[in-house]
Amino acid sequence: MYHYRHVSLKATTIQDLTMYKCMLRFDVEGEQLAFIDEYLLAEEAEAVAEEKDT
């Protein structure tokens, strides 16, 4: 994305695009972590329920 028109983009534009790309990646990772946390909490609750049944 940057190497092709590097000369025509200002340094601040490149910096802004890089920060935006990192922000999107961070948001996606955060959403994935939230999903994993929810899954683990559900599994933990299920394990506790099974333990009470036995």
PQR file of N, CA, C, O and H, with PARSE charges and radii, in Angstrom:
ATOM      1  N   MET A   1       0.824  -1.182   0.000 -0.4000 1.5000
ATOM      2  CA  MET A   1       0.000   0.000   0.000 -0.0000 2.0000
ATOM      3  C   MET A   1       0.872   1.251   0.000  0.5500 1.7000
ATOM      4  O   MET A   1       0.522   2.239  -0.646 -0.5500 1.4000
ATOM      5  N   TYR A   2       1.966   1.233   0.689 -0.4000 1.5000
ATOM      6  CA  TYR A   2       2.781   2.442   0.810 -0.0000 2.0000
ATOM      7  C   TYR A   2       3.865   2.525  -0.260  0.5500 1.7000
ATOM      8  O   TYR A   2       4.179   3.618  -0.730 -0.5500 1.4000
ATOM      9  H   TYR A   2       2.250   0.431   1.214  0.4000 1.0000
ATOM     10  N   HIS A   3       4.437   1.400  -0.648 -0.4000 1.5000
ATOM     11  CA  HIS A   3       5.585   1.421  -1.551 -0.0000 2.0000
ATOM     12  C   HIS A   3       5.228   1.899  -2.951  0.5500 1.7000
ATOM     13  O   HIS A   3       6.080   2.456  -3.643 -0.5500 1.4000
ATOM     14  H   HIS A   3       4.183   0.512  -0.266  0.4000 1.0000
ATOM     15  N   TYR A   4       4.011   1.697  -3.373 -0.4000 1.5000
ATOM     16  CA  TYR A   4       3.617   2.026  -4.721 -0.0000 2.0000
ATOM     17  C   TYR A   4       3.503   3.531  -4.942  0.5500 1.7000
ATOM     18  O   TYR A   4       3.956   4.028  -5.973 -0.5500 1.4000
ATOM     19  H   TYR A   4       3.319   1.245  -2.811  0.4000 1.0000
ATOM     20  N   ARG A   5       2.921   4.259  -4.017 -0.4000 1.5000
ATOM     21  CA  ARG A   5       2.772   5.711  -4.175 -0.0000 2.0000
ATOM     22  C   ARG A   5       3.471   6.454  -3.051  0.5500 1.7000
ATOM     23  O   ARG A   5       3.037   7.534  -2.652 -0.5500 1.4000
ATOM     24  H   ARG A   5       2.553   3.856  -3.179  0.4000 1.0000
ATOM     25  N   HIS A   6       4.499   5.907  -2.565 -0.4000 1.5000
ATOM     26  CA  HIS A   6       5.208   6.468  -1.418 -0.0000 2.0000
ATOM     27  C   HIS A   6       5.581   7.937  -1.647  0.5500 1.7000
ATOM     28  O   HIS A   6       5.445   8.758  -0.741 -0.5500 1.4000
ATOM     29  H   HIS A   6       4.852   5.029  -2.889  0.4000 1.0000
ATOM     30  N   VAL A   7       6.040   8.263  -2.828 -0.4000 1.5000
ATOM     31  CA  VAL A   7       6.507   9.620  -3.113 -0.0000 2.0000
ATOM     32  C   VAL A   7       5.350  10.619  -3.088  0.5500 1.7000
ATOM     33  O   VAL A   7       5.542  11.767  -2.687 -0.5500 1.4000
ATOM     34  H   VAL A   7       6.151   7.596  -3.565  0.4000 1.0000
ATOM     35  N   SER A   8       4.176  10.212  -3.501 -0.4000 1.5000
ATOM     36  CA  SER A   8       3.061  11.151  -3.582 -0.0000 2.0000
ATOM     37  C   SER A   8       2.323  11.328  -2.255  0.5500 1.7000
ATOM     38  O   SER A   8       1.482  12.219  -2.142 -0.5500 1.4000
ATOM     39  H   SER A   8       4.020   9.280  -3.827  0.4000 1.0000
ATOM     40  N   LEU A   9       2.617  10.503  -1.256 -0.4000 1.5000
ATOM     41  CA  LEU A   9       1.971  10.633   0.051 -0.0000 2.0000
ATOM     42  C   LEU A   9       2.863  11.411   1.006  0.5500 1.7000
ATOM     43  O   LEU A   9       4.081  11.235   1.023 -0.5500 1.4000
ATOM     44  H   LEU A   9       3.301   9.779  -1.348  0.4000 1.0000
ATOM     45  N   LYS A  10       2.247  12.261   1.791 -0.4000 1.5000
ATOM     46  CA  LYS A  10       2.993  12.987   2.815 -0.0000 2.0000
ATOM     47  C   LYS A  10       3.314  12.038   3.959  0.5500 1.7000
ATOM     48  O   LYS A  10       2.625  11.037   4.155 -0.5500 1.4000
ATOM     49  H   LYS A  10       1.257  12.403   1.778  0.4000 1.0000
ATOM     50  N   ALA A  11       4.342  12.350   4.702 -0.4000 1.5000
ATOM     51  CA  ALA A  11       4.753  11.514   5.826 -0.0000 2.0000
ATOM     52  C   ALA A  11       3.638  11.395   6.860  0.5500 1.7000
ATOM     53  O   ALA A  11       3.443  10.330   7.445 -0.5500 1.4000
ATOM     54  H   ALA A  11       4.902  13.164   4.543  0.4000 1.0000
ATOM     55  N   THR A  12       2.911  12.477   7.085 -0.4000 1.5000
ATOM     56  CA  THR A  12       1.826  12.428   8.075 -0.0000 2.0000
ATOM     57  C   THR A  12       0.689  11.521   7.607  0.5500 1.7000
ATOM     58  O   THR A  12       0.037  10.866   8.420 -0.5500 1.4000
ATOM     59  H   THR A  12       3.070  13.343   6.610  0.4000 1.0000
ATOM     60  N   THR A  13       0.453  11.484   6.298 -0.4000 1.5000
ATOM     61  CA  THR A  13      -0.584  10.603   5.761 -0.0000 2.0000
ATOM     62  C   THR A  13      -0.194   9.148   5.958  0.5500 1.7000
ATOM     63  O   THR A  13      -1.024   8.329   6.354 -0.5500 1.4000
ATOM     64  H   THR A  13       0.983  12.015   5.637  0.4000 1.0000
ATOM     65  N   ILE A  14       1.050   8.824   5.688 -0.4000 1.5000
ATOM     66  CA  ILE A  14       1.543   7.464   5.893 -0.0000 2.0000
ATOM     67  C   ILE A  14       1.441   7.091   7.363  0.5500 1.7000
ATOM     68  O   ILE A  14       1.027   5.982   7.702 -0.5500 1.4000
ATOM     69  H   ILE A  14       1.724   9.490   5.366  0.4000 1.0000
ATOM     70  N   GLN A  15       1.816   8.010   8.228 -0.4000 1.5000
ATOM     71  CA  GLN A  15       1.734   7.762   9.668 -0.0000 2.0000
ATOM     72  C   GLN A  15       0.279   7.539  10.092  0.5500 1.7000
ATOM     73  O   GLN A  15      -0.004   6.626  10.868 -0.5500 1.4000
ATOM     74  H   GLN A  15       2.152   8.911   7.953  0.4000 1.0000
ATOM     75  N   ASP A  16      -0.635   8.353   9.595 -0.4000 1.5000
ATOM     76  CA  ASP A  16      -2.054   8.203   9.928 -0.0000 2.0000
ATOM     77  C   ASP A  16      -2.604   6.864   9.443  0.5500 1.7000
ATOM     78  O   ASP A  16      -3.355   6.204  10.160 -0.5500 1.4000
ATOM     79  H   ASP A  16      -0.405   9.095   8.965  0.4000 1.0000
ATOM     80  N   LEU A  17      -2.234   6.464   8.232 -0.4000 1.5000
ATOM     81  CA  LEU A  17      -2.691   5.179   7.706 -0.0000 2.0000
ATOM     82  C   LEU A  17      -2.151   4.011   8.530  0.5500 1.7000
ATOM     83  O   LEU A  17      -2.865   3.041   8.781 -0.5500 1.4000
ATOM     84  H   LEU A  17      -1.624   7.000   7.649  0.4000 1.0000
ATOM     85  N   THR A  18      -0.912   4.106   8.940 -0.4000 1.5000
ATOM     86  CA  THR A  18      -0.303   3.064   9.765 -0.0000 2.0000
ATOM     87  C   THR A  18      -0.994   2.971  11.115  0.5500 1.7000
ATOM     88  O   THR A  18      -1.278   1.874  11.595 -0.5500 1.4000
ATOM     89  H   THR A  18      -0.331   4.894   8.736  0.4000 1.0000
ATOM     90  N   MET A  19      -1.264   4.111  11.725 -0.4000 1.5000
ATOM     91  CA  MET A  19      -1.948   4.117  13.022 -0.0000 2.0000
ATOM     92  C   MET A  19      -3.362   3.553  12.887  0.5500 1.7000
ATOM     93  O   MET A  19      -3.821   2.823  13.765 -0.5500 1.4000
ATOM     94  H   MET A  19      -1.033   5.002  11.334  0.4000 1.0000
ATOM     95  N   TYR A  20      -4.048   3.881  11.809 -0.4000 1.5000
ATOM     96  CA  TYR A  20      -5.398   3.373  11.577 -0.0000 2.0000
ATOM     97  C   TYR A  20      -5.377   1.852  11.419  0.5500 1.7000
ATOM     98  O   TYR A  20      -6.223   1.151  11.974 -0.5500 1.4000
ATOM     99  H   TYR A  20      -3.676   4.475  11.096  0.4000 1.0000
ATOM    100  N   LYS A  21      -4.413   1.356  10.665 -0.4000 1.5000
ATOM    101  CA  LYS A  21      -4.280  -0.086  10.462 -0.0000 2.0000
ATOM    102  C   LYS A  21      -4.018  -0.792  11.792  0.5500 1.7000
ATOM    103  O   LYS A  21      -4.611  -1.835  12.066 -0.5500 1.4000
ATOM    104  H   LYS A  21      -3.726   1.926  10.215  0.4000 1.0000
ATOM    105  N   CYS A  22      -3.147  -0.239  12.606 -0.4000 1.5000
ATOM    106  CA  CYS A  22      -2.856  -0.825  13.920 -0.0000 2.0000
ATOM    107  C   CYS A  22      -4.086  -0.781  14.823  0.5500 1.7000
ATOM    108  O   CYS A  22      -4.352  -1.730  15.560 -0.5500 1.4000
ATOM    109  H   CYS A  22      -2.665   0.608  12.384  0.4000 1.0000
ATOM    110  N   MET A  23      -4.830   0.313  14.766 -0.4000 1.5000
ATOM    111  CA  MET A  23      -6.030   0.452  15.585 -0.0000 2.0000
ATOM    112  C   MET A  23      -7.063  -0.610  15.203  0.5500 1.7000
ATOM    113  O   MET A  23      -7.680  -1.217  16.079 -0.5500 1.4000
ATOM    114  H   MET A  23      -4.614   1.084  14.167  0.4000 1.0000
ATOM    115  N   LEU A  24      -7.252  -0.835  13.907 -0.4000 1.5000
ATOM    116  CA  LEU A  24      -8.197  -1.855  13.462 -0.0000 2.0000
ATOM    117  C   LEU A  24      -7.769  -3.234  13.936  0.5500 1.7000
ATOM    118  O   LEU A  24      -8.596  -4.023  14.392 -0.5500 1.4000
ATOM    119  H   LEU A  24      -6.751  -0.342  13.195  0.4000 1.0000
ATOM    120  N   ARG A  25      -6.486  -3.524  13.830 -0.4000 1.5000
ATOM    121  CA  ARG A  25      -5.974  -4.821  14.272 -0.0000 2.0000
ATOM    122  C   ARG A  25      -6.184  -4.987  15.770  0.5500 1.7000
ATOM    123  O   ARG A  25      -6.573  -6.062  16.228 -0.5500 1.4000
ATOM    124  H   ARG A  25      -5.813  -2.883  13.460  0.4000 1.0000
ATOM    125  N   PHE A  26      -5.933  -3.936  16.533 -0.4000 1.5000
ATOM    126  CA  PHE A  26      -6.114  -3.986  17.983 -0.0000 2.0000
ATOM    127  C   PHE A  26      -7.582  -4.214  18.331  0.5500 1.7000
ATOM    128  O   PHE A  26      -7.883  -4.993  19.235 -0.5500 1.4000
ATOM    129  H   PHE A  26      -5.617  -3.063  16.161  0.4000 1.0000
ATOM    130  N   ASP A  27      -8.498  -3.550  17.631 -0.4000 1.5000
ATOM    131  CA  ASP A  27      -9.937  -3.728  17.872 -0.0000 2.0000
ATOM    132  C   ASP A  27     -10.362  -5.167  17.612  0.5500 1.7000
ATOM    133  O   ASP A  27     -11.115  -5.747  18.394 -0.5500 1.4000
ATOM    134  H   ASP A  27      -8.253  -2.917  16.897  0.4000 1.0000
ATOM    135  N   VAL A  28      -9.881  -5.743  16.518 -0.4000 1.5000
ATOM    136  CA  VAL A  28     -10.231  -7.125  16.184 -0.0000 2.0000
ATOM    137  C   VAL A  28      -9.693  -8.072  17.245  0.5500 1.7000
ATOM    138  O   VAL A  28     -10.402  -8.980  17.678 -0.5500 1.4000
ATOM    139  H   VAL A  28      -9.269  -5.273  15.882  0.4000 1.0000
ATOM    140  N   GLU A  29      -8.447  -7.872  17.671 -0.4000 1.5000
ATOM    141  CA  GLU A  29      -7.870  -8.727  18.699 -0.0000 2.0000
ATOM    142  C   GLU A  29      -8.643  -8.592  20.003  0.5500 1.7000
ATOM    143  O   GLU A  29      -8.850  -9.582  20.704 -0.5500 1.4000
ATOM    144  H   GLU A  29      -7.872  -7.134  17.319  0.4000 1.0000
ATOM    145  N   GLY A  30      -9.070  -7.383  20.333 -0.4000 1.5000
ATOM    146  CA  GLY A  30      -9.854  -7.164  21.543 -0.0000 2.0000
ATOM    147  C   GLY A  30     -11.185  -7.898  21.489  0.5500 1.7000
ATOM    148  O   GLY A  30     -11.621  -8.478  22.484 -0.5500 1.4000
ATOM    149  H   GLY A  30      -8.902  -6.579  19.763  0.4000 1.0000
ATOM    150  N   GLU A  31     -11.833  -7.874  20.324 -0.4000 1.5000
ATOM    151  CA  GLU A  31     -13.100  -8.585  20.155 -0.0000 2.0000
ATOM    152  C   GLU A  31     -12.895 -10.090  20.277  0.5500 1.7000
ATOM    153  O   GLU A  31     -13.720 -10.785  20.869 -0.5500 1.4000
ATOM    154  H   GLU A  31     -11.479  -7.404  19.516  0.4000 1.0000
ATOM    155  N   GLN A  32     -11.797 -10.594  19.719 -0.4000 1.5000
ATOM    156  CA  GLN A  32     -11.509 -12.021  19.817 -0.0000 2.0000
ATOM    157  C   GLN A  32     -11.249 -12.419  21.264  0.5500 1.7000
ATOM    158  O   GLN A  32     -11.708 -13.471  21.708 -0.5500 1.4000
ATOM    159  H   GLN A  32     -11.126 -10.030  19.239  0.4000 1.0000
ATOM    160  N   LEU A  33     -10.518 -11.592  22.000 -0.4000 1.5000
ATOM    161  CA  LEU A  33     -10.251 -11.887  23.402 -0.0000 2.0000
ATOM    162  C   LEU A  33     -11.533 -11.871  24.219  0.5500 1.7000
ATOM    163  O   LEU A  33     -11.707 -12.703  25.109 -0.5500 1.4000
ATOM    164  H   LEU A  33     -10.145 -10.738  21.638  0.4000 1.0000
ATOM    165  N   ALA A  34     -12.422 -10.949  23.935 -0.4000 1.5000
ATOM    166  CA  ALA A  34     -13.699 -10.894  24.644 -0.0000 2.0000
ATOM    167  C   ALA A  34     -14.508 -12.161  24.372  0.5500 1.7000
ATOM    168  O   ALA A  34     -15.131 -12.705  25.283 -0.5500 1.4000
ATOM    169  H   ALA A  34     -12.280 -10.273  23.212  0.4000 1.0000
ATOM    170  N   PHE A  35     -14.503 -12.630  23.134 -0.4000 1.5000
ATOM    171  CA  PHE A  35     -15.211 -13.859  22.782 -0.0000 2.0000
ATOM    172  C   PHE A  35     -14.616 -15.054  23.518  0.5500 1.7000
ATOM    173  O   PHE A  35     -15.354 -15.894  24.032 -0.5500 1.4000
ATOM    174  H   PHE A  35     -13.996 -12.188  22.394  0.4000 1.0000
ATOM    175  N   ILE A  36     -13.301 -15.137  23.574 -0.4000 1.5000
ATOM    176  CA  ILE A  36     -12.627 -16.233  24.280 -0.0000 2.0000
ATOM    177  C   ILE A  36     -12.946 -16.181  25.764  0.5500 1.7000
ATOM    178  O   ILE A  36     -13.205 -17.215  26.380 -0.5500 1.4000
ATOM    179  H   ILE A  36     -12.701 -14.455  23.157  0.4000 1.0000
ATOM    180  N   ASP A  37     -12.931 -14.990  26.342 -0.4000 1.5000
ATOM    181  CA  ASP A  37     -13.272 -14.847  27.767 -0.0000 2.0000
ATOM    182  C   ASP A  37     -14.692 -15.334  28.039  0.5500 1.7000
ATOM    183  O   ASP A  37     -14.929 -16.047  29.014 -0.5500 1.4000
ATOM    184  H   ASP A  37     -12.721 -14.150  25.842  0.4000 1.0000
ATOM    185  N   GLU A  38     -15.632 -14.953  27.182 -0.4000 1.5000
ATOM    186  CA  GLU A  38     -17.019 -15.396  27.351 -0.0000 2.0000
ATOM    187  C   GLU A  38     -17.110 -16.916  27.261  0.5500 1.7000
ATOM    188  O   GLU A  38     -17.822 -17.548  28.042 -0.5500 1.4000
ATOM    189  H   GLU A  38     -15.438 -14.374  26.390  0.4000 1.0000
ATOM    190  N   TYR A  39     -16.397 -17.492  26.319 -0.4000 1.5000
ATOM    191  CA  TYR A  39     -16.404 -18.946  26.147 -0.0000 2.0000
ATOM    192  C   TYR A  39     -15.837 -19.633  27.386  0.5500 1.7000
ATOM    193  O   TYR A  39     -16.411 -20.605  27.878 -0.5500 1.4000
ATOM    194  H   TYR A  39     -15.819 -16.978  25.685  0.4000 1.0000
ATOM    195  N   LEU A  40     -14.718 -19.130  27.887 -0.4000 1.5000
ATOM    196  CA  LEU A  40     -14.102 -19.742  29.061 -0.0000 2.0000
ATOM    197  C   LEU A  40     -14.990 -19.611  30.288  0.5500 1.7000
ATOM    198  O   LEU A  40     -15.075 -20.543  31.088 -0.5500 1.4000
ATOM    199  H   LEU A  40     -14.252 -18.340  27.488  0.4000 1.0000
ATOM    200  N   LEU A  41     -15.650 -18.476  30.451 -0.4000 1.5000
ATOM    201  CA  LEU A  41     -16.566 -18.310  31.579 -0.0000 2.0000
ATOM    202  C   LEU A  41     -17.728 -19.296  31.486  0.5500 1.7000
ATOM    203  O   LEU A  41     -18.151 -19.853  32.499 -0.5500 1.4000
ATOM    204  H   LEU A  41     -15.580 -17.719  29.801  0.4000 1.0000
ATOM    205  N   ALA A  42     -18.240 -19.512  30.289 -0.4000 1.5000
ATOM    206  CA  ALA A  42     -19.332 -20.470  30.100 -0.0000 2.0000
ATOM    207  C   ALA A  42     -18.857 -21.885  30.414  0.5500 1.7000
ATOM    208  O   ALA A  42     -19.576 -22.655  31.051 -0.5500 1.4000
ATOM    209  H   ALA A  42     -17.896 -19.060  29.467  0.4000 1.0000
ATOM    210  N   GLU A  43     -17.661 -22.228  29.974 -0.4000 1.5000
ATOM    211  CA  GLU A  43     -17.103 -23.551  30.255 -0.0000 2.0000
ATOM    212  C   GLU A  43     -16.886 -23.740  31.750  0.5500 1.7000
ATOM    213  O   GLU A  43     -17.153 -24.812  32.293 -0.5500 1.4000
ATOM    214  H   GLU A  43     -17.076 -21.603  29.456  0.4000 1.0000
ATOM    215  N   GLU A  44     -16.404 -22.702  32.406 -0.4000 1.5000
ATOM    216  CA  GLU A  44     -16.174 -22.767  33.847 -0.0000 2.0000
ATOM    217  C   GLU A  44     -17.496 -22.949  34.592  0.5500 1.7000
ATOM    218  O   GLU A  44     -17.572 -23.750  35.524 -0.5500 1.4000
ATOM    219  H   GLU A  44     -16.187 -21.831  31.965  0.4000 1.0000
ATOM    220  N   ALA A  45     -18.523 -22.225  34.199 -0.4000 1.5000
ATOM    221  CA  ALA A  45     -19.838 -22.353  34.832 -0.0000 2.0000
ATOM    222  C   ALA A  45     -20.394 -23.758  34.622  0.5500 1.7000
ATOM    223  O   ALA A  45     -20.997 -24.332  35.528 -0.5500 1.4000
ATOM    224  H   ALA A  45     -18.461 -21.574  33.442  0.4000 1.0000
ATOM    225  N   GLU A  46     -20.195 -24.305  33.442 -0.4000 1.5000
ATOM    226  CA  GLU A  46     -20.656 -25.661  33.152 -0.0000 2.0000
ATOM    227  C   GLU A  46     -19.913 -26.678  34.015  0.5500 1.7000
ATOM    228  O   GLU A  46     -20.520 -27.622  34.519 -0.5500 1.4000
ATOM    229  H   GLU A  46     -19.705 -23.839  32.705  0.4000 1.0000
ATOM    230  N   ALA A  47     -18.612 -26.493  34.187 -0.4000 1.5000
ATOM    231  CA  ALA A  47     -17.824 -27.401  35.018 -0.0000 2.0000
ATOM    232  C   ALA A  47     -18.280 -27.340  36.473  0.5500 1.7000
ATOM    233  O   ALA A  47     -18.352 -28.371  37.141 -0.5500 1.4000
ATOM    234  H   ALA A  47     -18.119 -25.726  33.777  0.4000 1.0000
ATOM    235  N   VAL A  48     -18.584 -26.158  36.963 -0.4000 1.5000
ATOM    236  CA  VAL A  48     -19.068 -26.003  38.344 -0.0000 2.0000
ATOM    237  C   VAL A  48     -20.418 -26.691  38.498  0.5500 1.7000
ATOM    238  O   VAL A  48     -20.665 -27.354  39.505 -0.5500 1.4000
ATOM    239  H   VAL A  48     -18.525 -25.320  36.421  0.4000 1.0000
ATOM    240  N   ALA A  49     -21.290 -26.539  37.509 -0.4000 1.5000
ATOM    241  CA  ALA A  49     -22.612 -27.175  37.554 -0.0000 2.0000
ATOM    242  C   ALA A  49     -22.479 -28.695  37.551  0.5500 1.7000
ATOM    243  O   ALA A  49     -23.191 -29.382  38.284 -0.5500 1.4000
ATOM    244  H   ALA A  49     -21.089 -26.000  36.691  0.4000 1.0000
ATOM    245  N   GLU A  50     -21.574 -29.223  36.733 -0.4000 1.5000
ATOM    246  CA  GLU A  50     -21.350 -30.667  36.693 -0.0000 2.0000
ATOM    247  C   GLU A  50     -20.790 -31.164  38.021  0.5500 1.7000
ATOM    248  O   GLU A  50     -21.147 -32.248  38.483 -0.5500 1.4000
ATOM    249  H   GLU A  50     -20.995 -28.665  36.138  0.4000 1.0000
ATOM    250  N   GLU A  51     -19.920 -30.377  38.628 -0.4000 1.5000
ATOM    251  CA  GLU A  51     -19.328 -30.754  39.910 -0.0000 2.0000
ATOM    252  C   GLU A  51     -20.402 -30.831  40.992  0.5500 1.7000
ATOM    253  O   GLU A  51     -20.353 -31.711  41.852 -0.5500 1.4000
ATOM    254  H   GLU A  51     -19.630 -29.497  38.253  0.4000 1.0000
ATOM    255  N   LYS A  52     -21.363 -29.925  40.958 -0.4000 1.5000
ATOM    256  CA  LYS A  52     -22.450 -29.927  41.940 -0.0000 2.0000
ATOM    257  C   LYS A  52     -23.373 -31.128  41.737  0.5500 1.7000
ATOM    258  O   LYS A  52     -23.925 -31.660  42.700 -0.5500 1.4000
ATOM    259  H   LYS A  52     -21.404 -29.210  40.260  0.4000 1.0000
ATOM    260  N   ASP A  53     -23.539 -31.556  40.480 -0.4000 1.5000
ATOM    261  CA  ASP A  53     -24.411 -32.689  40.169 -0.0000 2.0000
ATOM    262  C   ASP A  53     -23.823 -34.014  40.642  0.5500 1.7000
ATOM    263  O   ASP A  53     -24.568 -34.963  40.884 -0.5500 1.4000
ATOM    264  H   ASP A  53     -23.091 -31.124  39.697  0.4000 1.0000
ATOM    265  N   THR A  54     -22.532 -34.093  40.775 -0.4000 1.5000
ATOM    266  CA  THR A  54     -21.899 -35.363  41.170 -0.0000 2.0000
ATOM    267  C   THR A  54     -21.666 -35.476  42.638  0.5500 1.7000
ATOM    268  O   THR A  54     -21.143 -36.488  43.104 -0.5500 1.4000
ATOM    269  H   THR A  54     -21.927 -33.322  40.578  0.4000 1.0000
TER
END
